[in-house]
Amino acid sequence: MDALENLEVWKRSCRLSVQMYEVMGSCSDYGFKDQVTRSALSVPSNIAEGYERGGPKEIARFLRIAKGSIGELRTQLYIGIEAGFLDREQGLLFIREGAELSKMLYGLIKHYETK
């Protein structure tokens, strides 16, 4: 198993992405559902792309993109709660997980920027 599969932020962001697909499956607003699932999918995908490209600068670059995507997802979740697309309690749990992932990504970005 290579480093990517051992990376906690990647594993957790994969789980969050799956959860977004499950929760948004019944959403009748296709545009909103598509945007949320795309943002969620972008996080682990960009982490993986950075690690596959290799080199600290490339990894840091794609981690920054992933961090931007998690911010985008958190914003969409807040909007989804207010618009009635998401249960408030469940949405806030997802937002908290997104905040944790953002902190984890920030730490990794700083690590790779100093290499």
FIGUGU-87448 format. One record per residue: residue number from 1; residue in one letter; x, y, z of N, C-alpha, C, O in turn. Coordinates in nm, 2 decimals. Atoms other than C-alpha are relative to their C-alpha. Layout:
N
n;res;npx;npy;npz;capx;capy;capz;cpx;cpy;cpz;opx;opy;opz
NUM;a;X;Y;Z;X;Y;Z;X;Y;Z;X;Y;Z
...
//
This chain:
115
n;res;npx;npy;npz;capx;capy;capz;cpx;cpy;cpz;opx;opy;opz
1;m;0.09;-0.12;0.00;0.00;0.00;0.00;0.09;0.12;0.00;0.18;0.14;0.08
2;d;-0.09;-0.11;0.01;0.15;0.33;-0.10;-0.06;0.11;0.10;-0.16;0.09;0.16
3;a;0.02;-0.11;-0.09;0.14;0.66;0.10;-0.15;0.05;-0.01;-0.21;0.08;0.10
4;l;0.13;-0.06;0.02;-0.19;0.78;-0.04;-0.11;-0.08;0.08;-0.19;-0.02;0.15
5;e;0.10;0.08;-0.07;-0.40;0.49;0.10;0.02;0.00;0.15;-0.07;-0.04;0.23
6;n;-0.02;-0.02;-0.14;-0.24;0.55;0.44;-0.03;0.14;0.06;-0.03;0.16;0.18
7;l;0.03;-0.14;-0.03;-0.33;0.92;0.44;-0.14;0.02;0.06;-0.24;0.00;-0.01
8;e;0.13;-0.01;-0.07;-0.60;0.98;0.70;-0.10;0.11;-0.07;-0.22;0.08;-0.09
9;v;0.08;-0.10;0.06;-0.72;1.30;0.52;-0.06;-0.05;-0.13;-0.18;-0.01;-0.16
10;w;0.05;0.06;0.12;-0.76;1.11;0.20;-0.12;-0.10;0.03;-0.22;-0.09;-0.04
11;k;0.11;0.09;-0.03;-0.96;0.83;0.36;-0.12;0.07;0.05;-0.23;0.03;0.01
12;r;0.12;-0.07;-0.06;-1.19;1.07;0.55;-0.07;0.07;-0.11;-0.19;0.08;-0.11
13;s;0.07;-0.08;0.11;-1.25;1.28;0.24;-0.07;-0.09;-0.10;-0.17;-0.06;-0.16
14;c;0.07;0.11;0.08;-1.34;0.96;0.04;-0.13;-0.03;0.07;-0.23;-0.04;0.00
15;r;0.12;0.04;-0.07;-1.59;0.87;0.31;-0.10;0.11;-0.01;-0.22;0.09;-0.03
16;l;0.10;-0.11;0.01;-1.74;1.22;0.31;-0.06;0.01;-0.14;-0.18;0.04;-0.16
17;s;0.05;0.00;0.14;-1.77;1.21;-0.07;-0.11;-0.11;-0.02;-0.21;-0.08;-0.08
18;v;0.10;0.10;0.01;-1.96;0.88;-0.05;-0.13;0.04;0.07;-0.24;0.02;0.03
19;q;0.11;-0.05;-0.08;-2.18;1.03;0.22;-0.08;0.10;-0.08;-0.21;0.11;-0.07
20;m;0.07;-0.10;0.07;-2.26;1.32;0.00;-0.09;-0.06;-0.12;-0.20;-0.02;-0.14
21;y;0.08;0.07;0.10;-2.37;1.09;-0.28;-0.12;-0.06;0.06;-0.23;-0.06;0.00
22;e;0.11;0.06;-0.07;-2.59;0.90;-0.04;-0.11;0.10;0.04;-0.22;0.08;0.01
23;v;0.09;-0.10;-0.06;-2.75;1.20;0.12;-0.07;0.08;-0.12;-0.19;0.11;-0.11
24;m;0.06;-0.09;0.11;-2.80;1.40;-0.21;-0.07;-0.09;-0.10;-0.13;-0.03;-0.19
25;g;0.07;0.08;0.10;-2.94;1.10;-0.40;-0.15;0.03;-0.01;-0.20;0.02;-0.13
26;s;0.15;-0.03;0.01;-3.30;1.20;-0.32;-0.03;0.15;-0.02;-0.14;0.19;-0.03
27;c;0.02;-0.14;0.02;-3.24;1.57;-0.37;-0.06;0.03;-0.14;-0.01;-0.02;-0.24
28;s;0.07;-0.03;0.12;-3.48;1.70;-0.64;0.06;0.11;-0.08;0.03;0.12;-0.20
29;d;-0.06;-0.11;0.08;-3.27;2.00;-0.74;0.13;-0.06;-0.06;0.24;-0.06;0.01
30;y;-0.11;0.07;0.07;-3.03;1.84;-0.99;0.13;0.09;0.00;0.23;0.04;0.03
31;g;-0.12;-0.09;0.00;-2.80;2.15;-1.01;0.07;0.00;0.13;0.19;0.00;0.13
32;f;-0.06;-0.01;-0.13;-2.75;2.17;-0.64;0.07;-0.13;0.03;0.18;-0.14;0.08
33;k;-0.05;0.14;-0.02;-2.70;1.79;-0.61;0.13;-0.02;-0.07;0.23;-0.07;-0.02
34;d;-0.12;0.02;0.08;-2.45;1.79;-0.89;0.12;0.09;0.05;0.23;0.04;0.06
35;q;-0.11;-0.08;-0.05;-2.25;2.08;-0.75;0.06;-0.05;0.14;0.18;-0.05;0.15
36;v;-0.05;0.05;-0.13;-2.23;1.93;-0.40;0.08;-0.13;-0.02;0.19;-0.14;0.04
37;t;-0.07;0.12;0.02;-2.13;1.59;-0.52;0.14;0.02;-0.07;0.23;-0.04;-0.05
38;r;-0.12;-0.03;0.06;-1.87;1.74;-0.75;0.11;0.06;0.09;0.22;0.02;0.09
39;s;-0.09;-0.06;-0.10;-1.72;1.95;-0.47;0.06;-0.11;0.09;0.18;-0.11;0.11
40;a;-0.05;0.11;-0.09;-1.70;1.65;-0.24;0.09;-0.09;-0.07;0.19;-0.14;-0.01
41;l;-0.08;0.09;0.08;-1.55;1.43;-0.51;0.14;0.06;-0.03;0.24;-0.01;-0.04
42;s;-0.12;-0.07;0.03;-1.29;1.69;-0.59;0.11;-0.01;0.11;0.23;-0.01;0.08
43;v;-0.10;0.00;-0.12;-1.13;1.67;-0.24;0.09;-0.12;-0.01;0.21;-0.10;-0.02
44;p;-0.10;0.11;0.00;-0.99;1.32;-0.24;0.06;-0.02;-0.14;0.18;-0.07;-0.15
45;s;-0.06;0.01;0.14;-0.94;1.33;-0.62;0.13;0.09;-0.01;0.23;0.05;-0.07
46;n;-0.12;-0.09;0.01;-0.70;1.63;-0.59;0.11;-0.04;0.09;0.23;-0.03;0.06
47;i;-0.11;0.05;-0.09;-0.52;1.48;-0.29;0.07;-0.11;-0.08;0.20;-0.11;-0.08
48;a;-0.06;0.11;0.07;-0.46;1.17;-0.50;0.08;0.05;-0.12;0.19;-0.01;-0.14
49;e;-0.08;-0.05;0.12;-0.35;1.36;-0.81;0.13;0.06;0.04;0.23;0.04;-0.02
50;g;-0.12;-0.06;-0.05;-0.10;1.56;-0.61;0.10;-0.11;0.04;0.22;-0.10;0.01
51;y;-0.09;0.11;-0.04;0.05;1.24;-0.46;0.05;-0.08;-0.12;0.16;-0.13;-0.11
52;e;-0.04;0.08;0.12;0.06;1.06;-0.79;0.10;0.08;-0.09;0.19;0.02;-0.15
53;r;-0.10;-0.08;0.08;0.24;1.35;-0.96;0.14;0.01;0.07;0.24;0.01;0.01
54;g;-0.12;0.00;-0.08;0.49;1.35;-0.68;0.07;0.14;0.01;0.04;0.23;-0.06
55;g;-0.07;-0.12;-0.02;0.73;1.62;-0.57;-0.08;0.09;0.10;-0.20;0.11;0.08
56;p;0.07;-0.08;-0.11;0.65;1.85;-0.27;-0.08;0.12;-0.06;-0.18;0.15;-0.01
57;k;0.07;-0.11;0.06;0.55;2.15;-0.49;-0.13;-0.04;-0.06;-0.23;0.03;-0.04
58;e;0.12;0.05;0.06;0.30;1.95;-0.69;-0.10;-0.05;0.10;-0.22;-0.02;0.09
59;i;0.09;0.05;-0.11;0.16;1.78;-0.38;-0.06;0.12;0.07;-0.19;0.12;0.08
60;a;0.05;-0.12;-0.06;0.12;2.12;-0.21;-0.10;0.07;-0.09;-0.21;0.12;-0.04
61;r;0.10;-0.07;0.10;-0.05;2.27;-0.52;-0.13;-0.07;0.00;-0.24;-0.01;0.01
62;f;0.13;0.07;0.01;-0.31;1.99;-0.54;-0.07;-0.01;0.14;-0.19;-0.01;0.15
63;l;0.06;-0.01;-0.13;-0.36;2.00;-0.16;-0.08;0.13;0.02;-0.18;0.13;0.08
64;r;0.07;-0.13;-0.01;-0.45;2.37;-0.19;-0.13;-0.01;-0.08;-0.23;0.05;-0.04
65;i;0.12;0.02;0.08;-0.70;2.28;-0.47;-0.10;-0.08;0.08;-0.22;-0.04;0.09
66;a;0.09;0.08;-0.08;-0.85;2.01;-0.24;-0.06;0.09;0.12;-0.18;0.08;0.15
67;k;0.05;-0.09;-0.11;-0.87;2.27;0.05;-0.10;0.10;-0.05;-0.20;0.13;0.02
68;g;0.10;-0.09;0.06;-1.05;2.51;-0.18;-0.13;-0.07;-0.03;-0.24;-0.02;0.00
69;s;0.12;0.08;0.02;-1.30;2.23;-0.27;-0.07;-0.03;0.12;-0.20;-0.03;0.12
70;i;0.07;0.02;-0.13;-1.37;2.16;0.09;-0.07;0.12;0.05;-0.18;0.12;0.11
71;g;0.06;-0.13;-0.04;-1.44;2.53;0.15;-0.13;0.02;-0.08;-0.23;0.06;-0.03
72;e;0.11;-0.01;0.09;-1.67;2.52;-0.15;-0.12;-0.09;0.05;-0.23;-0.05;0.05
73;l;0.10;0.10;-0.05;-1.85;2.21;-0.01;-0.07;0.05;0.12;-0.19;0.04;0.14
74;r;0.05;-0.05;-0.12;-1.89;2.36;0.33;-0.10;0.12;-0.03;-0.21;0.12;0.04
75;t;0.09;-0.11;0.03;-2.05;2.67;0.18;-0.13;-0.05;-0.06;-0.24;-0.01;-0.02
76;q;0.12;0.06;0.06;-2.29;2.46;-0.03;-0.08;-0.07;0.11;-0.21;-0.07;0.10
77;l;0.07;0.07;-0.10;-2.38;2.26;0.28;-0.08;0.10;0.08;-0.20;0.08;0.12
78;y;0.08;-0.10;-0.07;-2.48;2.58;0.47;-0.12;0.04;-0.08;-0.23;0.06;-0.03
79;i;0.11;-0.04;0.09;-2.69;2.69;0.17;-0.10;-0.11;0.00;-0.22;-0.08;0.00
80;g;0.09;0.11;0.00;-2.84;2.34;0.15;-0.09;-0.01;0.12;-0.21;-0.05;0.11
81;i;0.08;0.01;-0.12;-2.95;2.35;0.51;-0.10;0.11;0.00;-0.22;0.08;0.03
82;e;0.10;-0.11;0.00;-3.11;2.69;0.47;-0.10;-0.01;-0.10;-0.22;0.03;-0.08
83;a;0.10;0.02;0.11;-3.28;2.60;0.15;-0.09;-0.12;0.02;-0.18;-0.15;-0.06
84;g;0.08;0.12;-0.03;-3.42;2.28;0.30;0.04;-0.12;-0.07;-0.04;-0.22;-0.07
85;f;-0.05;0.12;0.08;-3.22;2.04;0.09;0.06;-0.11;0.10;0.07;-0.23;0.07
86;l;-0.07;0.08;-0.10;-3.04;1.90;0.40;-0.06;0.01;0.14;-0.10;0.12;0.18
87;d;0.03;-0.01;-0.14;-3.14;1.81;0.75;0.11;0.08;0.08;0.23;0.06;0.06
88;r;-0.09;-0.10;-0.07;-2.99;2.08;0.98;0.11;-0.08;0.08;0.23;-0.05;0.06
89;e;-0.10;0.07;-0.09;-2.82;1.84;1.23;0.10;-0.08;-0.09;0.22;-0.07;-0.06
90;q;-0.09;0.08;0.09;-2.68;1.61;0.96;0.09;0.09;-0.08;0.21;0.07;-0.09
91;g;-0.08;-0.10;0.08;-2.56;1.91;0.75;0.11;0.06;0.09;0.22;0.07;0.04
92;l;-0.10;-0.06;-0.09;-2.38;2.06;1.05;0.11;-0.10;0.03;0.22;-0.06;0.05
93;l;-0.11;0.10;-0.02;-2.20;1.73;1.11;0.09;-0.01;-0.12;0.21;-0.02;-0.10
94;f;-0.08;0.00;0.12;-2.08;1.73;0.75;0.09;0.12;0.00;0.20;0.12;-0.04
95;i;-0.08;-0.12;0.00;-1.97;2.09;0.79;0.11;-0.01;0.10;0.23;0.03;0.07
96;r;-0.11;0.02;-0.10;-1.77;2.00;1.10;0.11;-0.09;-0.05;0.23;-0.06;-0.03
97;e;-0.09;0.08;0.06;-1.61;1.72;0.92;0.09;0.07;-0.10;0.21;0.05;-0.11
98;g;-0.07;-0.08;0.10;-1.52;1.95;0.64;0.10;0.10;0.06;0.21;0.12;0.01
99;a;-0.10;-0.09;-0.07;-1.36;2.20;0.88;0.12;-0.08;0.05;0.23;-0.03;0.05
100;e;-0.11;0.09;-0.05;-1.15;1.91;1.03;0.09;-0.03;-0.12;0.21;-0.03;-0.11
101;l;-0.08;0.03;0.12;-1.04;1.81;0.68;0.08;0.12;-0.05;0.19;0.11;-0.09
102;s;-0.07;-0.12;0.04;-0.95;2.17;0.60;0.12;0.02;0.08;0.23;0.06;0.03
103;k;-0.11;-0.01;-0.09;-0.73;2.18;0.91;0.11;-0.10;-0.04;0.23;-0.07;-0.04
104;m;-0.10;0.10;0.04;-0.56;1.86;0.81;0.07;0.03;-0.13;0.19;0.01;-0.14
105;l;-0.06;-0.04;0.12;-0.50;1.98;0.46;0.10;0.12;0.02;0.20;0.12;-0.04
106;y;-0.08;-0.11;-0.03;-0.36;2.30;0.59;0.14;-0.04;0.06;0.24;0.00;0.02
107;g;-0.12;0.05;-0.06;-0.11;2.11;0.80;0.09;-0.07;-0.10;0.21;-0.05;-0.10
108;l;-0.08;0.06;0.11;0.00;1.90;0.50;0.06;0.10;-0.10;0.17;0.08;-0.14
109;i;-0.05;-0.10;0.09;0.03;2.20;0.28;0.13;0.07;0.06;0.23;0.08;-0.01
110;k;-0.11;-0.07;-0.07;0.26;2.37;0.53;0.12;-0.10;0.00;0.24;-0.06;-0.02
111;h;-0.10;0.10;0.00;0.46;2.04;0.55;0.07;0.00;-0.13;0.20;0.00;-0.14
112;y;-0.06;0.01;0.13;0.52;2.02;0.18;0.05;0.13;-0.05;0.14;0.13;-0.14
113;e;-0.06;-0.13;0.04;0.58;2.39;0.13;0.14;0.02;0.06;0.22;0.10;0.01
114;t;-0.13;-0.02;-0.06;0.88;2.37;0.36;0.10;-0.10;-0.05;0.22;-0.10;-0.01
115;k;-0.10;0.10;0.06;1.04;2.07;0.17;0.07;0.06;-0.11;0.16;-0.01;-0.17
//
